[in-house]
Amino acid sequence: MTRVFSGIQPTGHLTLGNYLGALRRWVETDQHQADALFCVVDLHALTVDQDPARLRRLSRQTATLMLAAGLDPEVCTVFLQSHVDEHTRLSYLLECVASDGEMRRMIQYKEKVARQQERGASVRLSLLTYPVLMAADILAYGAGEVPVGDDQVQHVELARDLAARFNQRYGHTFVVPKATRPGVAARVMNLQSPTAKMGKSDESGLGVVYLLDEPDDVRKKVMRAVTDSGRDVEYDREGRPGVANLLEILAACTGGNPEALADVYESYGALKKDTAEAVVEVLRPVQARHRELCADPAFVEGVLREGAKKARAMARPTVDAAYRAIGLLPPAFDTALSRTGG
């Protein structure tokens, strides 16, 4: 079986989009692959300014929700990126293989720079280089598959390019990975702006369903979702994005098909009501398990500690091999070589 690696940033409270687009697939499919690894990529969060206390709180919450969603530490490895030094060790080597030009061509870099500049904030160098750190996250573990949303496919392509380039220059060292994408609801859209992704950083929160939202709050947000002109319920992602988003969410929650579901409803109100209840039911077991885990913080800490230990053991041989391949001496190099001044 293929080794799988995926991660999520603790930059905000996890959303329905995170769950339907990533977490549920991790739980149902990906964790059952050989040596599956799921990581809270807290170092990536530092590409923009973060309050230290909030970052620690969100990192713990993100890890807890990953477990609450159903990731089983007996089956897969769950850990924090910053707890495994191999990520940053390998990232620098890959920066020495990457070019400035290909970094600046990253679509997300251009978008995030524009947002930072709109706010009058400075742009951190790490915002430019973090796709290389993401490549290191993947390549350190020899992951063959990387489950990602559409917005991250370009970064996996970069990891493929860097792996192939390193292998060509220094000898075969890395597995060349491929991106895998889930189907329906791979990209859940904002309920108030259905042409924009449902992201963790939404300032108002009105268009975002968070995994820990109370059921009544979920219902209010879905019932207030923006729809489209006209009265008929049709599945048209381009022409009717609001209705299409609701249909995709309902389909993802119930195992249905958005096109078929469109034929069931004659009004937006009925569609919204059923979608709201479907979301509430999907989140109910996740929230219940989250409460249990919060009551036992030592368990979560133990999972992360053991997960980091397992991750280090998997990553270190590949990263050490990369250091040797590129020409760096090991820390305890041969004493004979030392004596001869070689």
Disulfide bonds with the S-S distance in Angstrom:
none
